[in-house]
Amino acid sequence: MKLKYVVLLIAMALVLAGCNFQASQSDEGGKSSGKVPKRIISLMPSNTEILYELGLGDRVVGVSTVDDYPEVVKEKEQFDAMNLNKEALIKAQPDLIVAHESQRASQGKVLESLKKSGIKVVYITDAKSIDQMYETFMQVGEVTGKEQEAQALVKETKANIQKVIDSIPKQKSSPKVFIEIASEPEIYTAGHGTFMNDMLSKLKAENVFADQSDWPKVDKEQIIKKNPDIMLAMSGVTTKEYQQIVAHRGGFDNVTAVKKDRIKALNDDLLSRPGPRLDDGMQKLRDAIYE
């Protein structure tokens, strides 16, 4: 997981947590008119990937500053998703802006102003599970006139994910896994109510911090007490670096993951984005858990 994407992910989670914010899957302008938009701006990497999978890549004229897949998005105009510039967005002349649910709270003033200017703005659901991810596929398909393509994408992704699940070796007990989303300056992990927790559950593994919600901040004493069998970092460090980080924290000598040398870094956006490549991400996560 790219560190800049981690920062965006946690920042959006904190915005949602602090705003007592409720949102439906789409706003009142989120229904399809049957017309395919000609100029689309996407403000979240996962939604950008969905747009490309639906065959709309040539219609995407702008993306967020943390977008990096597919490679061609680096040539698109970039916008800071956490600090939107209204004038720059208008200048790009979009007829559709695909925003993220949390941006209604953090960037709503700018986005609502753009709606009043006649630009269609749709807020895509914050997918907290794999099933909700499928809903986002359909939501993007509905607002772009690509419903059939979205249905086909859901079917294909479901089948691929099921293949990964079916390949899990039989275990007497579920492996206990700690996921480290960010390491500095504070440690963040994935709790329940996140797609990453759902991925672990689908892979028949136990998230040691499933008793906490969203993306909680934790300390080393809490991790030691949970005694995970496996520790996985997705904070942008290498496996060697993560092993050194854990060693320097001290007190982890009796943790099962340390004793069995099950400390590994998984630096891949496949795991961090609830999008069309999540089946490949789950395969990498399965391999790390059941090596």
C-alpha positions as protocol buffer text, in pm:
chain_id: "A"
residue {
  index: 1
  type: MET
  ca { x: 0 y: 0 z: 0 }
}
residue {
  index: 2
  type: LYS
  ca { x: 147 y: 335 z: -98 }
}
residue {
  index: 3
  type: LEU
  ca { x: 206 y: 557 z: 207 }
}
residue {
  index: 4
  type: LYS
  ca { x: 29 y: 854 z: 47 }
}
residue {
  index: 5
  type: TYR
  ca { x: -278 y: 638 z: -6 }
}
residue {
  index: 6
  type: VAL
  ca { x: -260 y: 523 z: 358 }
}
residue {
  index: 7
  type: VAL
  ca { x: -263 y: 884 z: 471 }
}
residue {
  index: 8
  type: LEU
  ca { x: -566 y: 959 z: 254 }
}
residue {
  index: 9
  type: LEU
  ca { x: -745 y: 647 z: 377 }
}
residue {
  index: 10
  type: ILE
  ca { x: -693 y: 727 z: 745 }
}
residue {
  index: 11
  type: ALA
  ca { x: -769 y: 1098 z: 697 }
}
residue {
  index: 12
  type: MET
  ca { x: -1102 y: 1016 z: 534 }
}
residue {
  index: 13
  type: ALA
  ca { x: -1185 y: 768 z: 809 }
}
residue {
  index: 14
  type: LEU
  ca { x: -1118 y: 1032 z: 1074 }
}
residue {
  index: 15
  type: VAL
  ca { x: -1332 y: 1285 z: 887 }
}
residue {
  index: 16
  type: LEU
  ca { x: -1621 y: 1040 z: 878 }
}
residue {
  index: 17
  type: ALA
  ca { x: -1576 y: 953 z: 1246 }
}
residue {
  index: 18
  type: GLY
  ca { x: -1573 y: 1316 z: 1351 }
}
residue {
  index: 19
  type: CYS
  ca { x: -1870 y: 1438 z: 1149 }
}
residue {
  index: 20
  type: ASN
  ca { x: -2156 y: 1216 z: 1271 }
}
residue {
  index: 21
  type: PHE
  ca { x: -2211 y: 1178 z: 899 }
}
residue {
  index: 22
  type: GLN
  ca { x: -2481 y: 973 z: 729 }
}
residue {
  index: 23
  type: ALA
  ca { x: -2503 y: 930 z: 352 }
}
residue {
  index: 24
  type: SER
  ca { x: -2702 y: 720 z: 109 }
}
residue {
  index: 25
  type: GLN
  ca { x: -2532 y: 529 z: -169 }
}
residue {
  index: 26
  type: SER
  ca { x: -2596 y: 805 z: -417 }
}
residue {
  index: 27
  type: ASP
  ca { x: -2727 y: 1157 z: -419 }
}
residue {
  index: 28
  type: GLU
  ca { x: -3048 y: 1266 z: -587 }
}
residue {
  index: 29
  type: GLY
  ca { x: -2861 y: 1308 z: -914 }
}
residue {
  index: 30
  type: GLY
  ca { x: -2707 y: 961 z: -904 }
}
residue {
  index: 31
  type: LYS
  ca { x: -2946 y: 781 z: -1138 }
}
residue {
  index: 32
  type: SER
  ca { x: -2850 y: 694 z: -1491 }
}
residue {
  index: 33
  type: SER
  ca { x: -2990 y: 899 z: -1775 }
}
residue {
  index: 34
  type: GLY
  ca { x: -2870 y: 632 z: -2019 }
}
residue {
  index: 35
  type: LYS
  ca { x: -2606 y: 870 z: -2151 }
}
residue {
  index: 36
  type: VAL
  ca { x: -2236 y: 795 z: -2118 }
}
residue {
  index: 37
  type: PRO
  ca { x: -2057 y: 1102 z: -1978 }
}
residue {
  index: 38
  type: LYS
  ca { x: -1792 y: 1250 z: -2204 }
}
residue {
  index: 39
  type: ARG
  ca { x: -1561 y: 1407 z: -1944 }
}
residue {
  index: 40
  type: ILE
  ca { x: -1520 y: 1238 z: -1605 }
}
residue {
  index: 41
  type: ILE
  ca { x: -1315 y: 1340 z: -1302 }
}
residue {
  index: 42
  type: SER
  ca { x: -1257 y: 1064 z: -1044 }
}
residue {
  index: 43
  type: LEU
  ca { x: -1146 y: 1162 z: -695 }
}
residue {
  index: 44
  type: MET
  ca { x: -1066 y: 816 z: -553 }
}
residue {
  index: 45
  type: PRO
  ca { x: -825 y: 552 z: -697 }
}
residue {
  index: 46
  type: SER
  ca { x: -1064 y: 259 z: -650 }
}
residue {
  index: 47
  type: ASN
  ca { x: -1337 y: 440 z: -844 }
}
residue {
  index: 48
  type: THR
  ca { x: -1090 y: 529 z: -1118 }
}
residue {
  index: 49
  type: GLU
  ca { x: -1005 y: 161 z: -1158 }
}
residue {
  index: 50
  type: ILE
  ca { x: -1375 y: 76 z: -1180 }
}
residue {
  index: 51
  type: LEU
  ca { x: -1425 y: 337 z: -1453 }
}
residue {
  index: 52
  type: TYR
  ca { x: -1139 y: 189 z: -1656 }
}
residue {
  index: 53
  type: GLU
  ca { x: -1274 y: -165 z: -1614 }
}
residue {
  index: 54
  type: LEU
  ca { x: -1610 y: -43 z: -1745 }
}
residue {
  index: 55
  type: GLY
  ca { x: -1437 y: 83 z: -2059 }
}
residue {
  index: 56
  type: LEU
  ca { x: -1452 y: 452 z: -1968 }
}
residue {
  index: 57
  type: GLY
  ca { x: -1080 y: 525 z: -1948 }
}
residue {
  index: 58
  type: ASP
  ca { x: -1086 y: 750 z: -2253 }
}
residue {
  index: 59
  type: ARG
  ca { x: -1357 y: 958 z: -2085 }
}
residue {
  index: 60
  type: VAL
  ca { x: -1153 y: 1019 z: -1767 }
}
residue {
  index: 61
  type: VAL
  ca { x: -995 y: 1364 z: -1783 }
}
residue {
  index: 62
  type: GLY
  ca { x: -891 y: 1403 z: -1421 }
}
residue {
  index: 63
  type: VAL
  ca { x: -797 y: 1191 z: -1119 }
}
residue {
  index: 64
  type: SER
  ca { x: -679 y: 1235 z: -760 }
}
residue {
  index: 65
  type: THR
  ca { x: -316 y: 1301 z: -670 }
}
residue {
  index: 66
  type: VAL
  ca { x: -285 y: 946 z: -528 }
}
residue {
  index: 67
  type: ASP
  ca { x: -408 y: 771 z: -844 }
}
residue {
  index: 68
  type: ASP
  ca { x: -144 y: 552 z: -1010 }
}
residue {
  index: 69
  type: TYR
  ca { x: -331 y: 271 z: -1186 }
}
residue {
  index: 70
  type: PRO
  ca { x: -359 y: 201 z: -1468 }
}
residue {
  index: 71
  type: GLU
  ca { x: -30 y: 360 z: -1569 }
}
residue {
  index: 72
  type: VAL
  ca { x: -199 y: 601 z: -1810 }
}
residue {
  index: 73
  type: VAL
  ca { x: -370 y: 789 z: -1524 }
}
residue {
  index: 74
  type: LYS
  ca { x: -38 y: 955 z: -1447 }
}
residue {
  index: 75
  type: GLU
  ca { x: -90 y: 1155 z: -1766 }
}
residue {
  index: 76
  type: LYS
  ca { x: -429 y: 1284 z: -1649 }
}
residue {
  index: 77
  type: GLU
  ca { x: -482 y: 1615 z: -1470 }
}
residue {
  index: 78
  type: GLN
  ca { x: -455 y: 1566 z: -1094 }
}
residue {
  index: 79
  type: PHE
  ca { x: -667 y: 1708 z: -812 }
}
residue {
  index: 80
  type: ASP
  ca { x: -604 y: 1701 z: -437 }
}
residue {
  index: 81
  type: ALA
  ca { x: -902 y: 1502 z: -307 }
}
residue {
  index: 82
  type: MET
  ca { x: -868 y: 1650 z: 42 }
}
residue {
  index: 83
  type: ASN
  ca { x: -833 y: 2010 z: -75 }
}
residue {
  index: 84
  type: LEU
  ca { x: -1037 y: 2058 z: -391 }
}
residue {
  index: 85
  type: ASN
  ca { x: -989 y: 2367 z: -605 }
}
residue {
  index: 86
  type: LYS
  ca { x: -1324 y: 2472 z: -752 }
}
residue {
  index: 87
  type: GLU
  ca { x: -1177 y: 2686 z: -1028 }
}
residue {
  index: 88
  type: ALA
  ca { x: -943 y: 2410 z: -1143 }
}
residue {
  index: 89
  type: LEU
  ca { x: -1227 y: 2158 z: -1150 }
}
residue {
  index: 90
  type: ILE
  ca { x: -1449 y: 2390 z: -1354 }
}
residue {
  index: 91
  type: LYS
  ca { x: -1163 y: 2461 z: -1594 }
}
residue {
  index: 92
  type: ALA
  ca { x: -1137 y: 2087 z: -1667 }
}
residue {
  index: 93
  type: GLN
  ca { x: -1497 y: 2102 z: -1796 }
}
residue {
  index: 94
  type: PRO
  ca { x: -1626 y: 1772 z: -1653 }
}
residue {
  index: 95
  type: ASP
  ca { x: -1984 y: 1660 z: -1704 }
}
residue {
  index: 96
  type: LEU
  ca { x: -1945 y: 1408 z: -1418 }
}
residue {
  index: 97
  type: ILE
  ca { x: -1741 y: 1413 z: -1098 }
}
residue {
  index: 98
  type: VAL
  ca { x: -1716 y: 1078 z: -922 }
}
residue {
  index: 99
  type: ALA
  ca { x: -1646 y: 1162 z: -558 }
}
residue {
  index: 100
  type: HIS
  ca { x: -1608 y: 944 z: -249 }
}
residue {
  index: 101
  type: GLU
  ca { x: -1872 y: 930 z: 24 }
}
residue {
  index: 102
  type: SER
  ca { x: -1642 y: 1089 z: 283 }
}
residue {
  index: 103
  type: GLN
  ca { x: -1584 y: 1388 z: 58 }
}
residue {
  index: 104
  type: ARG
  ca { x: -1943 y: 1496 z: 114 }
}
residue {
  index: 105
  type: ALA
  ca { x: -1829 y: 1581 z: 466 }
}
residue {
  index: 106
  type: SER
  ca { x: -1476 y: 1705 z: 396 }
}
residue {
  index: 107
  type: GLN
  ca { x: -1518 y: 1873 z: 55 }
}
residue {
  index: 108
  type: GLY
  ca { x: -1896 y: 1910 z: 37 }
}
residue {
  index: 109
  type: LYS
  ca { x: -1896 y: 2288 z: 11 }
}
residue {
  index: 110
  type: VAL
  ca { x: -1693 y: 2284 z: -311 }
}
residue {
  index: 111
  type: LEU
  ca { x: -1873 y: 1982 z: -459 }
}
residue {
  index: 112
  type: GLU
  ca { x: -2221 y: 2114 z: -384 }
}
residue {
  index: 113
  type: SER
  ca { x: -2123 y: 2446 z: -540 }
}
residue {
  index: 114
  type: LEU
  ca { x: -2016 y: 2260 z: -853 }
}
residue {
  index: 115
  type: LYS
  ca { x: -2353 y: 2083 z: -862 }
}
residue {
  index: 116
  type: LYS
  ca { x: -2526 y: 2420 z: -854 }
}
residue {
  index: 117
  type: SER
  ca { x: -2310 y: 2519 z: -1150 }
}
residue {
  index: 118
  type: GLY
  ca { x: -2460 y: 2233 z: -1350 }
}
residue {
  index: 119
  type: ILE
  ca { x: -2189 y: 1969 z: -1307 }
}
residue {
  index: 120
  type: LYS
  ca { x: -2316 y: 1627 z: -1204 }
}
residue {
  index: 121
  type: VAL
  ca { x: -2154 y: 1509 z: -879 }
}
residue {
  index: 122
  type: VAL
  ca { x: -2204 y: 1156 z: -747 }
}
residue {
  index: 123
  type: TYR
  ca { x: -2080 y: 1027 z: -411 }
}
residue {
  index: 124
  type: ILE
  ca { x: -1973 y: 663 z: -430 }
}
residue {
  index: 125
  type: THR
  ca { x: -2025 y: 449 z: -121 }
}
residue {
  index: 126
  type: ASP
  ca { x: -1736 y: 395 z: 120 }
}
residue {
  index: 127
  type: ALA
  ca { x: -1707 y: 17 z: 73 }
}
residue {
  index: 128
  type: LYS
  ca { x: -1655 y: -148 z: 412 }
}
residue {
  index: 129
  type: SER
  ca { x: -1700 y: -502 z: 287 }
}
residue {
  index: 130
  type: ILE
  ca { x: -1658 y: -702 z: -29 }
}
residue {
  index: 131
  type: ASP
  ca { x: -2034 y: -703 z: -86 }
}
residue {
  index: 132
  type: GLN
  ca { x: -2039 y: -324 z: -58 }
}
residue {
  index: 133
  type: MET
  ca { x: -1755 y: -313 z: -310 }
}
residue {
  index: 134
  type: TYR
  ca { x: -1981 y: -490 z: -558 }
}
residue {
  index: 135
  type: GLU
  ca { x: -2243 y: -223 z: -488 }
}
residue {
  index: 136
  type: THR
  ca { x: -1992 y: 44 z: -584 }
}
residue {
  index: 137
  type: PHE
  ca { x: -1931 y: -134 z: -915 }
}
residue {
  index: 138
  type: MET
  ca { x: -2304 y: -116 z: -983 }
}
residue {
  index: 139
  type: GLN
  ca { x: -2330 y: 243 z: -862 }
}
residue {
  index: 140
  type: VAL
  ca { x: -2056 y: 359 z: -1098 }
}
residue {
  index: 141
  type: GLY
  ca { x: -2216 y: 159 z: -1378 }
}
residue {
  index: 142
  type: GLU
  ca { x: -2557 y: 316 z: -1317 }
}
residue {
  index: 143
  type: VAL
  ca { x: -2435 y: 675 z: -1324 }
}
residue {
  index: 144
  type: THR
  ca { x: -2231 y: 621 z: -1640 }
}
residue {
  index: 145
  type: GLY
  ca { x: -2479 y: 421 z: -1846 }
}
residue {
  index: 146
  type: LYS
  ca { x: -2267 y: 107 z: -1811 }
}
residue {
  index: 147
  type: GLU
  ca { x: -2502 y: -114 z: -1607 }
}
residue {
  index: 148
  type: GLN
  ca { x: -2446 y: -431 z: -1810 }
}
residue {
  index: 149
  type: GLU
  ca { x: -2069 y: -394 z: -1796 }
}
residue {
  index: 150
  type: ALA
  ca { x: -2090 y: -341 z: -1420 }
}
residue {
  index: 151
  type: GLN
  ca { x: -2299 y: -655 z: -1376 }
}
residue {
  index: 152
  type: ALA
  ca { x: -2043 y: -852 z: -1575 }
}
residue {
  index: 153
  type: LEU
  ca { x: -1760 y: -708 z: -1362 }
}
residue {
  index: 154
  type: VAL
  ca { x: -1938 y: -808 z: -1040 }
}
residue {
  index: 155
  type: LYS
  ca { x: -1993 y: -1162 z: -1169 }
}
residue {
  index: 156
  type: GLU
  ca { x: -1632 y: -1202 z: -1280 }
}
residue {
  index: 157
  type: THR
  ca { x: -1485 y: -1059 z: -957 }
}
residue {
  index: 158
  type: LYS
  ca { x: -1713 y: -1275 z: -739 }
}
residue {
  index: 159
  type: ALA
  ca { x: -1606 y: -1587 z: -926 }
}
residue {
  index: 160
  type: ASN
  ca { x: -1236 y: -1501 z: -896 }
}
residue {
  index: 161
  type: ILE
  ca { x: -1262 y: -1426 z: -524 }
}
residue {
  index: 162
  type: GLN
  ca { x: -1449 y: -1752 z: -464 }
}
residue {
  index: 163
  type: LYS
  ca { x: -1164 y: -1941 z: -631 }
}
residue {
  index: 164
  type: VAL
  ca { x: -922 y: -1785 z: -383 }
}
residue {
  index: 165
  type: ILE
  ca { x: -1148 y: -1877 z: -89 }
}
residue {
  index: 166
  type: ASP
  ca { x: -1188 y: -2234 z: -214 }
}
residue {
  index: 167
  type: SER
  ca { x: -810 y: -2274 z: -228 }
}
residue {
  index: 168
  type: ILE
  ca { x: -755 y: -2205 z: 144 }
}
residue {
  index: 169
  type: PRO
  ca { x: -594 y: -2507 z: 317 }
}
residue {
  index: 170
  type: LYS
  ca { x: -789 y: -2667 z: 600 }
}
residue {
  index: 171
  type: GLN
  ca { x: -675 y: -2549 z: 943 }
}
residue {
  index: 172
  type: LYS
  ca { x: -755 y: -2671 z: 1293 }
}
residue {
  index: 173
  type: SER
  ca { x: -786 y: -2309 z: 1405 }
}
residue {
  index: 174
  type: SER
  ca { x: -800 y: -1968 z: 1236 }
}
residue {
  index: 175
  type: PRO
  ca { x: -462 y: -1790 z: 1210 }
}
residue {
  index: 176
  type: LYS
  ca { x: -455 y: -1473 z: 1421 }
}
residue {
  index: 177
  type: VAL
  ca { x: -343 y: -1182 z: 1204 }
}
residue {
  index: 178
  type: PHE
  ca { x: -230 y: -829 z: 1286 }
}
residue {
  index: 179
  type: ILE
  ca { x: -247 y: -581 z: 999 }
}
residue {
  index: 180
  type: GLU
  ca { x: -29 y: -270 z: 1032 }
}
residue {
  index: 181
  type: ILE
  ca { x: -166 y: 5 z: 809 }
}
residue {
  index: 182
  type: ALA
  ca { x: 70 y: 281 z: 925 }
}
residue {
  index: 183
  type: SER
  ca { x: 381 y: 263 z: 1144 }
}
residue {
  index: 184
  type: GLU
  ca { x: 490 y: 622 z: 1201 }
}
residue {
  index: 185
  type: PRO
  ca { x: 443 y: 847 z: 1383 }
}
residue {
  index: 186
  type: GLU
  ca { x: 168 y: 624 z: 1530 }
}
residue {
  index: 187
  type: ILE
  ca { x: 55 y: 268 z: 1465 }
}
residue {
  index: 188
  type: TYR
  ca { x: -278 y: 220 z: 1287 }
}
residue {
  index: 189
  type: THR
  ca { x: -452 y: -106 z: 1208 }
}
residue {
  index: 190
  type: ALA
  ca { x: -775 y: -232 z: 1052 }
}
residue {
  index: 191
  type: GLY
  ca { x: -1073 y: -301 z: 1275 }
}
residue {
  index: 192
  type: HIS
  ca { x: -1419 y: -433 z: 1206 }
}
residue {
  index: 193
  type: GLY
  ca { x: -1628 y: -236 z: 961 }
}
residue {
  index: 194
  type: THR
  ca { x: -1342 y: -224 z: 707 }
}
residue {
  index: 195
  type: PHE
  ca { x: -1304 y: -416 z: 382 }
}
residue {
  index: 196
  type: MET
  ca { x: -966 y: -540 z: 506 }
}
residue {
  index: 197
  type: ASN
  ca { x: -1130 y: -704 z: 807 }
}
residue {
  index: 198
  type: ASP
  ca { x: -1384 y: -859 z: 571 }
}
residue {
  index: 199
  type: MET
  ca { x: -1103 y: -993 z: 352 }
}
residue {
  index: 200
  type: LEU
  ca { x: -943 y: -1165 z: 655 }
}
residue {
  index: 201
  type: SER
  ca { x: -1278 y: -1310 z: 756 }
}
residue {
  index: 202
  type: LYS
  ca { x: -1342 y: -1445 z: 405 }
}
residue {
  index: 203
  type: LEU
  ca { x: -994 y: -1603 z: 414 }
}
residue {
  index: 204
  type: LYS
  ca { x: -1086 y: -1776 z: 743 }
}
residue {
  index: 205
  type: ALA
  ca { x: -830 y: -1576 z: 941 }
}
residue {
  index: 206
  type: GLU
  ca { x: -891 y: -1386 z: 1264 }
}
residue {
  index: 207
  type: ASN
  ca { x: -821 y: -1013 z: 1273 }
}
residue {
  index: 208
  type: VAL
  ca { x: -679 y: -960 z: 1623 }
}
residue {
  index: 209
  type: PHE
  ca { x: -825 y: -608 z: 1635 }
}
residue {
  index: 210
  type: ALA
  ca { x: -1170 y: -699 z: 1507 }
}
residue {
  index: 211
  type: ASP
  ca { x: -1298 y: -587 z: 1849 }
}
residue {
  index: 212
  type: GLN
  ca { x: -1227 y: -227 z: 1746 }
}
residue {
  index: 213
  type: SER
  ca { x: -1392 y: -35 z: 1464 }
}
residue {
  index: 214
  type: ASP
  ca { x: -1264 y: 130 z: 1147 }
}
residue {
  index: 215
  type: TRP
  ca { x: -892 y: 218 z: 1146 }
}
residue {
  index: 216
  type: PRO
  ca { x: -793 y: 237 z: 1516 }
}
residue {
  index: 217
  type: LYS
  ca { x: -468 y: 371 z: 1657 }
}
residue {
  index: 218
  type: VAL
  ca { x: -297 y: 105 z: 1872 }
}
residue {
  index: 219
  type: ASP
  ca { x: 21 y: 75 z: 2075 }
}
residue {
  index: 220
  type: LYS
  ca { x: 280 y: -200 z: 2104 }
}
residue {
  index: 221
  type: GLU
  ca { x: 147 y: -321 z: 2439 }
}
residue {
  index: 222
  type: GLN
  ca { x: -195 y: -388 z: 2281 }
}
residue {
  index: 223
  type: ILE
  ca { x: -34 y: -578 z: 1994 }
}
residue {
  index: 224
  type: ILE
  ca { x: 177 y: -790 z: 2230 }
}
residue {
  index: 225
  type: LYS
  ca { x: -131 y: -873 z: 2437 }
}
residue {
  index: 226
  type: LYS
  ca { x: -318 y: -987 z: 2124 }
}
residue {
  index: 227
  type: ASN
  ca { x: -26 y: -1224 z: 2046 }
}
residue {
  index: 228
  type: PRO
  ca { x: -81 y: -1255 z: 1669 }
}
residue {
  index: 229
  type: ASP
  ca { x: 40 y: -1559 z: 1477 }
}
residue {
  index: 230
  type: ILE
  ca { x: 118 y: -1340 z: 1178 }
}
residue {
  index: 231
  type: MET
  ca { x: 210 y: -971 z: 1150 }
}
residue {
  index: 232
  type: LEU
  ca { x: 160 y: -802 z: 813 }
}
residue {
  index: 233
  type: ALA
  ca { x: 267 y: -446 z: 734 }
}
residue {
  index: 234
  type: MET
  ca { x: 102 y: -248 z: 454 }
}
residue {
  index: 235
  type: SER
  ca { x: 264 y: 83 z: 538 }
}
residue {
  index: 236
  type: GLY
  ca { x: 514 y: 107 z: 252 }
}
residue {
  index: 237
  type: VAL
  ca { x: 812 y: -60 z: 424 }
}
residue {
  index: 238
  type: THR
  ca { x: 996 y: -373 z: 310 }
}
residue {
  index: 239
  type: THR
  ca { x: 979 y: -701 z: 500 }
}
residue {
  index: 240
  type: LYS
  ca { x: 1333 y: -648 z: 632 }
}
residue {
  index: 241
  type: GLU
  ca { x: 1247 y: -295 z: 744 }
}
residue {
  index: 242
  type: TYR
  ca { x: 930 y: -411 z: 915 }
}
residue {
  index: 243
  type: GLN
  ca { x: 1117 y: -684 z: 1100 }
}
residue {
  index: 244
  type: GLN
  ca { x: 1366 y: -423 z: 1221 }
}
residue {
  index: 245
  type: ILE
  ca { x: 1083 y: -190 z: 1328 }
}
residue {
  index: 246
  type: VAL
  ca { x: 923 y: -466 z: 1535 }
}
residue {
  index: 247
  type: ALA
  ca { x: 1259 y: -563 z: 1688 }
}
residue {
  index: 248
  type: HIS
  ca { x: 1331 y: -202 z: 1789 }
}
residue {
  index: 249
  type: ARG
  ca { x: 993 y: -167 z: 1960 }
}
residue {
  index: 250
  type: GLY
  ca { x: 1099 y: -422 z: 2218 }
}
residue {
  index: 251
  type: GLY
  ca { x: 888 y: -663 z: 2417 }
}
residue {
  index: 252
  type: PHE
  ca { x: 784 y: -876 z: 2118 }
}
residue {
  index: 253
  type: ASP
  ca { x: 1015 y: -1174 z: 2190 }
}
residue {
  index: 254
  type: ASN
  ca { x: 731 y: -1396 z: 2311 }
}
residue {
  index: 255
  type: VAL
  ca { x: 484 y: -1300 z: 2038 }
}
residue {
  index: 256
  type: THR
  ca { x: 408 y: -1602 z: 1822 }
}
residue {
  index: 257
  type: ALA
  ca { x: 462 y: -1415 z: 1494 }
}
residue {
  index: 258
  type: VAL
  ca { x: 812 y: -1316 z: 1606 }
}
residue {
  index: 259
  type: LYS
  ca { x: 905 y: -1660 z: 1738 }
}
residue {
  index: 260
  type: LYS
  ca { x: 790 y: -1826 z: 1415 }
}
residue {
  index: 261
  type: ASP
  ca { x: 935 y: -1555 z: 1190 }
}
residue {
  index: 262
  type: ARG
  ca { x: 594 y: -1469 z: 1044 }
}
residue {
  index: 263
  type: ILE
  ca { x: 655 y: -1096 z: 997 }
}
residue {
  index: 264
  type: LYS
  ca { x: 607 y: -973 z: 643 }
}
residue {
  index: 265
  type: ALA
  ca { x: 538 y: -658 z: 443 }
}
residue {
  index: 266
  type: LEU
  ca { x: 276 y: -654 z: 168 }
}
residue {
  index: 267
  type: ASN
  ca { x: 316 y: -334 z: -30 }
}
residue {
  index: 268
  type: ASP
  ca { x: 52 y: -352 z: -294 }
}
residue {
  index: 269
  type: ASP
  ca { x: -244 y: -133 z: -382 }
}
residue {
  index: 270
  type: LEU
  ca { x: -422 y: -455 z: -475 }
}
residue {
  index: 271
  type: LEU
  ca { x: -488 y: -494 z: -103 }
}
residue {
  index: 272
  type: SER
  ca { x: -577 y: -137 z: -16 }
}
residue {
  index: 273
  type: ARG
  ca { x: -835 y: -56 z: -282 }
}
residue {
  index: 274
  type: PRO
  ca { x: -1184 y: -206 z: -290 }
}
residue {
  index: 275
  type: GLY
  ca { x: -1183 y: -229 z: -666 }
}
residue {
  index: 276
  type: PRO
  ca { x: -1161 y: -469 z: -962 }
}
residue {
  index: 277
  type: ARG
  ca { x: -816 y: -601 z: -867 }
}
residue {
  index: 278
  type: LEU
  ca { x: -915 y: -710 z: -516 }
}
residue {
  index: 279
  type: ASP
  ca { x: -926 y: -1076 z: -620 }
}
residue {
  index: 280
  type: ASP
  ca { x: -553 y: -1058 z: -694 }
}
residue {
  index: 281
  type: GLY
  ca { x: -502 y: -877 z: -364 }
}
residue {
  index: 282
  type: MET
  ca { x: -683 y: -1152 z: -173 }
}
residue {
  index: 283
  type: GLN
  ca { x: -462 y: -1410 z: -340 }
}
residue {
  index: 284
  type: LYS
  ca { x: -152 y: -1229 z: -215 }
}
residue {
  index: 285
  type: LEU
  ca { x: -303 y: -1203 z: 133 }
}
residue {
  index: 286
  type: ARG
  ca { x: -393 y: -1574 z: 127 }
}
residue {
  index: 287
  type: ASP
  ca { x: -34 y: -1663 z: 32 }
}
residue {
  index: 288
  type: ALA
  ca { x: 106 y: -1450 z: 314 }
}
residue {
  index: 289
  type: ILE
  ca { x: -124 y: -1611 z: 572 }
}
residue {
  index: 290
  type: TYR
  ca { x: -98 y: -1972 z: 455 }
}
residue {
  index: 291
  type: GLU
  ca { x: 259 y: -1982 z: 323 }
}
